[in-house]
Amino acid sequence: DVLRFFVLSRVGTLLSCILVVLTRCSEGFGPSHFRSLIKCDLKYLLIALLGEILSVSGVLIVMFSYASFSEAAVCNAAEGGMQQLLNLILALAIRNCVGMGRQVDDF
């Protein structure tokens, strides 16, 4: 039941993104904008892909945790803590691997 909702919500998100792109094509967002994505540096596309994979994974984990644990407050607190931890890890990884972001002096 939870997995079916997850799949349906992802399909809905995909369809809404396609709808937004198609409606924006009539407002001046054309094929030249799509071609500029191809010219984009691969590291930026990989960072965006990694972020989307982490986001979808987080949504899936949170959905299963809320479905299997009866105390929503505990899940909510754990979700907030994990979100901050993963944001920090991702920021440090991007800083060390790609060189983007601010330097962190305090640990």
C-alpha positions as CSV (number, residue, x, y, z in Angstrom):
1,D,0.0,0.0,0.0
2,V,2.8,2.4,0.9
3,L,4.9,1.4,-2.1
4,R,1.9,1.8,-4.4
5,F,1.4,5.4,-3.1
6,F,5.1,6.1,-3.5
7,V,5.1,4.9,-7.1
8,L,1.9,6.9,-7.9
9,S,3.3,10.0,-6.3
10,R,6.5,9.8,-8.3
11,V,4.5,9.2,-11.5
12,G,2.4,12.3,-10.6
13,T,5.5,14.3,-10.1
14,L,7.0,13.2,-13.4
15,L,3.7,14.1,-15.2
16,S,3.5,17.5,-13.6
17,C,7.1,18.3,-14.6
18,I,6.4,17.2,-18.2
19,L,3.3,19.4,-18.2
20,V,5.2,22.4,-16.9
21,V,7.9,22.0,-19.5
22,L,5.3,21.6,-22.3
23,T,3.4,24.7,-21.2
24,R,6.6,26.7,-20.8
25,C,7.6,25.8,-24.4
26,S,4.8,28.0,-25.6
27,E,6.1,30.9,-23.5
28,G,9.6,31.1,-25.0
29,F,11.2,28.0,-23.4
30,G,12.3,26.2,-26.5
31,P,14.6,23.6,-27.9
32,S,17.6,25.9,-27.5
33,H,17.2,25.7,-23.7
34,F,17.3,21.9,-23.9
35,R,20.4,22.1,-26.0
36,S,22.1,24.3,-23.4
37,L,21.6,21.5,-20.9
38,I,23.6,19.2,-23.1
39,K,26.4,21.7,-23.1
40,C,26.3,21.9,-19.3
41,D,29.3,20.5,-17.5
42,L,28.8,16.8,-16.5
43,K,29.7,17.4,-12.9
44,Y,26.7,19.7,-12.4
45,L,24.3,17.2,-14.0
46,L,25.7,14.4,-11.8
47,I,25.3,16.6,-8.7
48,A,21.7,17.3,-9.7
49,L,21.1,13.6,-10.3
50,L,22.6,12.6,-7.0
51,G,20.4,15.2,-5.2
52,E,17.3,13.8,-6.9
53,I,18.3,10.2,-6.0
54,L,18.8,11.2,-2.4
55,S,15.6,13.1,-2.3
56,V,13.5,10.2,-3.7
57,S,15.3,7.7,-1.3
58,G,14.5,9.9,1.6
59,V,10.9,10.1,0.7
60,L,10.7,6.4,0.4
61,I,12.4,5.8,3.7
62,V,10.2,8.3,5.5
63,M,7.0,6.8,4.0
64,F,7.9,3.3,5.2
65,S,8.9,4.6,8.7
66,Y,5.6,6.5,9.2
67,A,3.7,3.4,8.0
68,S,5.5,0.9,10.2
69,F,5.9,3.0,13.4
70,S,3.0,4.2,15.5
71,E,4.5,7.3,17.0
72,A,4.6,10.0,14.3
73,A,6.4,12.5,16.6
74,V,9.4,10.1,16.9
75,C,9.5,9.6,13.1
76,N,9.3,13.4,12.6
77,A,12.2,14.1,14.9
78,A,14.3,11.4,13.4
79,E,13.5,12.6,9.9
80,G,14.6,16.2,10.8
81,G,17.9,15.0,12.3
82,M,18.7,12.7,9.3
83,Q,17.8,15.5,6.9
84,Q,20.3,17.8,8.5
85,L,23.0,15.1,8.7
86,L,22.6,14.2,5.1
87,N,22.6,17.8,4.0
88,L,25.9,18.3,5.8
89,I,27.5,15.2,4.4
90,L,26.4,16.2,0.9
91,A,27.7,19.7,1.3
92,L,31.1,18.4,2.5
93,A,31.2,15.9,-0.4
94,I,30.5,18.5,-2.9
95,R,33.0,20.9,-1.4
96,N,35.8,18.2,-1.4
97,C,35.0,16.6,-4.7
98,V,33.9,19.5,-6.9
99,G,35.2,22.5,-5.1
100,M,31.9,24.3,-4.8
101,G,30.6,25.9,-1.6
102,R,32.0,27.6,1.4
103,Q,35.0,26.4,3.3
104,V,34.1,24.9,6.7
105,D,36.6,25.8,9.5
106,D,34.9,24.4,12.6
107,F,34.1,20.7,13.2
